Amino acid sequence: MQTSKKLPLSAAIATVITLAALSGCTDDKNSPSKAGMPAPSVSVVAVGLEPVGEYQEFSARTDASESVDLRARVEGYLENSNFTEGQTVQKGQQLFAIDPAPFKAALSQAKAALGSARAEEVRAEADLKRGRELFPKGHISQSDFDRLVANEAQASANVESAKAQLESSTINLSYTKIYAPFSGLIGKETYSNGSLVGPTSEPLAELISINPIYVNFQVNESALLNHNQRNLAQGSVTSYDISLQMPNGMEYNKPGTFDFTDVKVDETTGTVDVRATFPNSEKLLLPGMYVTLMIESTKKTAMPLIPQYAVQENQQGRFVLVVNQDNKVETRIVKLGRRIGPMWAVTSGLQADEKIIVSGLQKVRPGVTVKPQLMSVNRETGTLTGTKPAQTSAATPSATKGAQ
């Protein structure tokens, strides 16, 4: 048999106290606050206010301000072209030529026919003049006199017909040369030299003008109605700054203007077609591009503007980390408006000059004391500059100790 050994009560209590003391020494040694570890450094920026207007974005598409299909108006063989495909041509520049030989011959024939008709008219007029002298004397009958009158009228009509034919031949000859009706860019040739073309042929080429260039988009009927009602209530028309984001994400460097609003609502989509015009002398924009049209009212409201990379998101929504006057981190839920380059407008949740963490977010959590370094943010690129310590109230003792 084995005998059970029991420790005395006093020995057990001493053992527990010893273990607790050892455990306390270990915790105290590993505790950051007790070990004098410094507060983590973070980069902060002071929230600044910027004027921001009422803003909307629309998906839009560019279109040529002028466009024409160049067609042959007479039938003939294409003789030559006088342009480089894809390049600019000037108004009045000859672009195509159709073999003029048949039309010159027709013109000569029309001139000859007019000359013959005029000669016949002269003879008929002379016969009628003699008939007017002889008829009262009874030397010619009534029927002969009537025939002379009819012949003179027919000769005059033949002259007019010959004139019309001459004019038509002249016009047809002029159609053998095709000129640019306006300055613009000309596309690809459809036919090669020597091809037989005519009024029923496909267009010879397309000519477009892209300076200025149109930007077409659609506005919801209710939004347009709200806009019109607001203008009526204000007694004035709200003005807007119109800008454009190109397909590569870059902002177009020239402002636009409203050019046209349709007079009816599309029954199938419930939208109204609207058009804006942008100068395009550098030819950056081409017809058919999908772009983003940005409209901002000229009446501005001051709003906080913060870098987009400072914004985080959880189940409660978007938030930023704010460093308060005691250098402690707070979570601040924010409501965001429009994006302006790398910045984000804040509609609620932040005040001017509050300091938000923009770098070192992974090192902190709400309630932690930090050592903030005040930075400046470039509003155009979003880059940070400067390493100036943030001006806040005196730090807590633990933070002061950690900084030493």
Buried (B, 14 or more C-beta within 10 A) or exposed (E): EEEEEEEEEEEEEEEEEEEEEEEEEEEEEEEEEEEEEEBBBBBBBBBBBBEBBBBEBBEBBBBBBBBBEBBBBBBBEBBEBBBEEEEBBEEEEBBBBBBBEBBEEBBEEBBEBBEEBBEBBEEBBEBBEEBEEEBEEEEBEEEEBEBBBEBBEEBBEBBEEBBEBBEEBBEBBBBBBBBBBBBBBBBEBBBEEEEEBEEEBEBBBBBBBBBBBBBBBBBBBEEBEEBEEEEEEEEEEEEBBBBBBBEEEEEBEBEBEEBEEEEEBEEEEEBBBBBBBBBBEEEBBEBEBEBBBBBBBEEEBEBBBBBEBBBEEEEEEBBBBBBEEEBBBBBBEBEBBBEBBBBBBBBEBBEEEBBBBBBBBEEBEEEBBBBBBBBEBEBEEBEBEEEEEBEBEEBBEBBEBBEE
